[in-house]
């Protein structure tokens, strides 16, 4: 089923559901075009010092999701390479960092290796085990801005994700607005999205908040939004304007933190963000109104979920939406 | 399931129309090419600026700070001027909210004067006031609004790098340009004829900055210093309850460097990470004051959301900015004032400190006996602007 065909929030979320990890692994490995050999699985078991098949699967999913990087919404490509997709991810070190932090929230590596130094070493060993299976790491000489020669590791991934997998990853990271009023939060009741539930307080904050506190985010979730159909400009002109805004904001980010963004350009960042913003806008455009999931940080500040469209976002993210008008 | 709440299409009240003109000025701001910083004008000047420039406002779109919002505000203005009903949300921002909260929690009129909480019809600019105080302390004229802004903002949220921030802003340096910053600081000390490290630890600029901050916001600075004493070495977690029952629990983060040598394809590489997810307070932890202040701004935000939403009206927020229908801005402002007045007469800070200290033998004392009165707060028109 296509996104546009979904008639309910549940239908949309089912399309992106990643809760069945086992099924996900099968799909991922099928798309990898090859299976991880038994000897490699044994190497992983030795690494984690456990015979737990499920744990191995979870680690593989983590690994595949990170290597394939579907969260950044890249298009399907033969011999997909990090270099082509995003220069930020072209270095092995970035992949190592991602693995080490186990960003997909399954916390498999983190659970097994609570000590950060041990986890870092384990991540490196895992990359080594799976090298030549689904990825290839090549050494390449590059030049820094200061003309100093150094060796860089370029990671190539030998498989590609189909579009629906990309969307699944995107949905987990950059949640889209909801086309129905989000589920209500309550004492001990998780609200917001119908699947992929999160806690009312992010991270390590106190989760068991009283009803009146839940009512605040319920109120924010009930606020209805629509797209800002500019009265003066055509959608094409708005798209150009948005691109320019994103480009300028990206350039400002790079200027403010050149080290962090040394492998990015404003053009590259604007290309990626504009594309995903347009997918998100296309999605909500098919519905009369939409809503955001809201929750708290540990101090009690409220946050809306969603990356591309968000009432708390940058000027273009905020500028793209307006409160839904009622006559 | 909750009912969806949208924004109503209504004819604007006279005050609603005034707020719309303020919105036009705020969205334009004019910081790019124009000589007029329209978001910093007095209220009657903002209204006059819109009235005087009605026929040319559309020509200024390209210069607007918030371009999409500015264009939308213009469209709404053209309808509203003809008496047509409009559905338009306007954001109003708290003026230096951290200072506002310190002002009411310590009942300090001097601090309130910096953040538009005791200024009545006048409009204060904390950054300019700080620059002026800093120039006075060091007997010079090199500091201005622009180079002091970030230092003030970050100091209120726990940073101890005011001197670095000012040097970065003055010379367009990055924080990582350590040597350049140090050289610039040394040159400034030479130019001003002062010792670079008068107390052996902090630079002259940091010392002077703190003195200037105490001048413009005395109780706020004292309170912040006292609150920071709550950090206990080795304690991993702090909890306290807010008046509406929200339980704040935060773990103390500490940056630790993780490094190891990794052999790959015969080459040994050294890899280093800065890891944040190890928790433990150390003597340099600076999170206590900002976390307490954010828990109070979170409480204010929750009260405003419930107040507006319970009347079936639209509201959204970005922490210290609140978006409501133009006809609801006065209602929002009155409620905001009510909340600040309630805090001004309360012992909330003392209660939080007691909970955080959790039976410790010595509890930091923050004076809440001050000279800020209810009338100051209610008469100040720029607390939200």
Interface residues (C-beta under 8 A of the other chain):
Chain A: X92 X93 X96 X97 X100 X116 X117 X120 X121 X124 X128 X137 X139 X151 X153 X180 X181 X183 X184 X204 X205 X206 X208 X209 X210 X212 X213 X215 X216 X218 X219 X220 X221 X222 X223 X224 X228 X230 X231 X232 X233 X241 X245 X256 X257 X258 X259 X289 X291 X296 X298 X299 X300 X301 X302 X311 X312 X315 X316 X318 X319 X320 X322 X323 X324 X325 X326 X327
Chain B: X1 X2 X3 X4 X5 X6 X7 X8 X9 X66 X67 X68 X69 X71 X72 X75 X87 X89 X174 X176 X239 X242 X244 X245 X246 X247 X248 X249 X250 X251 X256 X258 X260 X262 X264 X265 X267 X271 X273 X275 X277 X278 X291 X294 X295 X297 X298 X299 X301 X302 X305 X306 X309 X310 X314 X315 X316 X317 X318 X319 X323
